[in-house]
Amino acid sequence: MAELCRLEIKAVPNAPKSEVVCWLGDSLKIKVHAPTEEGKANAELCSFLAKILGLPKGAVRLGRGASSRSKVLEIVGLSQGQMMDLLPPKA
C-alpha cells in the first residue's frame, strides 16, 4: 500500500500567481492563481502542490475543506517526513 500523509493548508484564492507563502503554525499558507468558482482553486491547489513535491497530479487530493480556506490535503506516495523535507522549513 502506498504511503499517505496529510497537510493542513491555508488557501488564498485569486492571487496573481500560485506560490507557497509561509507556515502559520501547522498550516502551510499557499496563494493560488485561480478563482473559487466550480472548484477551480481547489484543483489548482492540488496540482500546484503536486508539482512542488514532484508527484503526479493525482497524488494530491482534497481531504477536507472544499468550501473553506482551511483545508487538509492528502498526499499519496510520500511519508510525512519526506513531504516535510520537500517543503520550506518552518520558521
N, C-alpha and C positions, 0 to 999 in steps of 0.2 A: 504494500500500500504506500502511495506517495505521501511525503510529509506535508503537513498542513500547519500554517501559522496564521495568526490574526494580527491586524494592525489597526489601531484607532486613528481616525483621520478627522481633522477639522477642515472641511472643504470650503473654498471661496470661489463660487462660480463667476462667470462673466469677466474674468481677468484678461489683461492684454496678451498674456502668454501663460502657458502651463509651466509651473515651477514649484519646487519644494521651497518653503519659506523658512520654517524653524520648528522646533519642538515646543509644544505647550504642555508641560507636564509629560504625560504618557501618550499624548496625541501629536501626530505629525501634521502640521498645517501645510496644505497644498493649495495653491491657486490653480484654477482650471480655466482654460480658454474655451469655454463652451457655455451656452445658456442652460438654464434649468429645465426648459420645456422638453417634454417627451423623453426624459431620462438621458438627454444628451450629455449633461455634465457628469452623471454617474459613469456613462460609457467612456468618456474622455479620461476621467479619473483612473479607472481600471486600466485602460490602455496605456496611459502615461506612466503609471507605477510599474506596470509590466516591463515597459521599455527601460526604466531606471534599474530594475532588478535583473534585466537580461533574460526575461522569461517570455514565453508566447502569450499573446493577448488573453487567451482563455484561462491562463493560470491565475489570474487575479479576478475575483468576483466580489460583488457586494454581499456582505453577510447580514448587515443590519443598517438601517438609517436611510432608506431610499429617498424620503422626502425631507430629511434633516441635514443640517450642515455637519452634525456629528455622526460619523459613520464608522462601521467596522468592516474592513476588507478581509477576505480570506485569500491566502496565497498558497497555492499548491506547488510543491516541488522544492521548498526551502524549509529549513528548520528556523526557529525563532532567532537563534544565534547567527545563522548565515544571512538572514534578512537584515538584521541589525548591522552586520558588517558592511552591507552594501548601501546603507542609508547614511546621511550625515550624522556625525556624533551628537549626542545630547550635550547641551552646554552646561 
